[in-house]
Structures are given as structure tokens and as C-alpha cells.
Amino acid sequence: MVGAPARHHGVPSAGTRMTFRRTAAVAATLCLATSAAALAHSGATGIVKQRMEAMKDMAAAMKSLGEMTRGKATFDTAEATAAAGRIAAHAGEAPNLFPDGSFQMPSEARARIAEERDRFAGLAGDLRRAAGAMQAAARAKDAKALAAARRDAGQACSGCHKIYREKKRHH
């Protein structure tokens, strides 16, 4: 066939080899990133694992809501309402996820939480109220109100983390 790329006994062309190498490199990078994230929480069990999973779920929900409010993802009322609901639920349970004696590695929570339970619960309440405002804005399909409530939720998260989360430790 005239004009067809030359193949020599099943040997892939240089372009095919480069595409394969690029794909393999991307796959390896994703595997390493996933492994690093898994190692960050390796060894966590019981209540520590439960709260780490709750924090991870809230981060994913905040990311999803952020993509919608910035126009990087299509606004989906049901998805936005559900994401905000997950944040509200986790915020409501947060004070109970940090019992005395649960601040050792691999936890990144400071034992200071045990000494300042009321303050910690107040910050969790701030997040829960902001999440409720996100739910209401999502149901009303009000992207501006959702973005504002998301900012409030983000401030509640970072305010709490600044006080009660250790800087990232090497596990």
C-alpha cells in the first residue's frame, strides 16, 4: 500500500513507542501519587482512620463545589446539594471524632483539641452553618451565594487547621 507507514515484522513505529513511553510515564506518576497519599494515612485505624476519611471526603466535596462555582465543572444542583450535605454531616460529627488519646501518629490532630473542646466544637459549628448555607444556595441554584458560602466554609476549615492540625509530618 502506497503511503502507509512502514512496519517491520510487528515492530512498533517510533511514534507508537513514544506514545507508549508517555502513557507509561503518566501511569507510573499516578501510581506513585496514589501510593504517597495512601502512605500518608497508613497505619491509621479506628477513630483516627474514620476522621481522616471524613476530612478527605470534605476536601473532595469542597473541590467539587469549587469547580462548579468557578465554571470548571457544570453546575449540578443535586451534586452540589449532596456535597454540601456531606460537609455539614462531617462537621456535625467532628467534635466526637477527636476523643482523648487519639492524637498520636499517624494523626495530624493536636492534643490541644482535648483542652479546648468548646472552642473546637464552635469552629465545627461554623463549618456546619457554612455548609448549610451552601446547601441552601445549591438548592436555589444561586452560584454567587454558593461561592460566598464556600469561601466561609474554607475559612472555617483553615481556621481550625491553623490551630488544631500539626504541620504535615513525614510518615
N, C-alpha and C positions, 0 to 999 in steps of 0.2 A: 504494500500500500504506500503510495507516494505521499510524503509529508507527515507520516505518522512517526512518533518518537521511536528511536531505535531501542530495542530491548535485546539484551544478550542473555539468552538462556535463563530467563526468570530473575535476572539481577535487576533490582530497582534502579531507576534513574537517579542522578544526583539530586534533583528536586524532590523526589519522593523520600530519599534518605534524609534531607534537611527537614522536611515536614515531620518525619518520624522523630528525628532528634529533638525538634522543637516541642512536639507533643510529649515526648518522654521527659523533657526538662520541666515542662509545666506540671505534669503528673507528679514528678518527684518533689517539686516545690510544694504542691498541695498536700502531699503525704507528710512532709516534714512539718508544715504549718499545723496540720491536724494533730500530729504527734506531739508537738510542743504544747498545744492547747490541752491535750489530754494529760500530759505530764504535769502541767500546772496544777491540776486537781487530783493527781494520782495520790492514792493513799487516803483520800477523804472518804469517810464513812459516816453513817448515821446522820445526825442533825447538821454536821458540817457540810456533808455532801448535799443534803437537802437544800441548805441555804445557798450553796454555790450554784446549784441548778436553778434556784429561784432567781438569783442575780443574773445568771446567764440568760434566762428566759426574759427578764425585764429588759436587758440590754438588747436582745433581738427585737422585742416589741418596740422599744424606743427607736431602733434603727429603721424598722419598717414604717413607723409613723413619720420619722424624719424624711424618708424617701418620698412619702406621699405628700408631705407639706412643702417639700422643695420641688415637686414636679418631676422627680426622678422615677417615680412609680405612679401608676394610675391610682387615683383616689378610689378606694373601695370602702363604702360605708360599713359593711359587715366586718371586713377585716380590721378596719381602724377601731371600730367599737370593741371588737374582741381583744385586740392588742391592748387597748387602754384598760379593759376589764381585767386582763391578766396582771397588768401592773398594779391596779387597785387591789386585787386579791393578794398578791405577794406583799404589797406594802402593809396590808391589814394583818398579815401573819408574821411580818418581820420581827416585831418585839419578842415573839415566842421562839424564834429560830436562833436566838443567841443566849442559851442558858449558861449559867455559871459553869466553868470547867470546859467550855467548848472553844477556847481561844488559842489552843496550841496548833503547831504546824499540822497540816498544811493550810490552816485557816489564816486569812489575812485580816481578820477582825481583831481589834484591840480589846483587851480586857477592860478597858475604860468603860465599855458599854455597861458592864455589870455595876459600876459605880454611879452611872448616870442614866439609869433606866428611864426616868421620866423625860429627860431631855431627848434620849434616843427615840422613845415612843412618840414624842412630839414631832420629831423630824419625819418619822414614818407616817404620821398622820398628815403632815404637809404633803408628802408624796401621794398619799391616798386621795386627798382632796384634789390635787392637780390631776390625778388620773381620772377622777370623777368628772372634772371639767373637760378632760379630753374625750371621755365617753359622750358627754352631752353635746360637745361640738361635732363629734363624728356623726352622731345620730341626726343632728341638724344640718349635716353636710356643709358646715362652716369651716372652711380650711384656715381662715385667718385666726379664728378663735382656737382651733386645734393647734395651730403653730404656737400661739401665745401660751396655751396650757402646757404644751410640750416643753417650752422654754422653762416654765415654772417647775415642771417635773424634773427636768435636767438640773436645775439649780438645787432642788431638794436632794437629788442623788449626789451631786458633787459636794454639797454642804455636809451631808452625812459622811461621805467617804473621806473628806478632808479631816474630819475629827476622829472617825472611828475605824478607818481602814489603814493598815500598815502599808507603807510603800511596798511595791512589788518585791517579793522575796524570791531568791533563787531556790528552786525546789530540788 
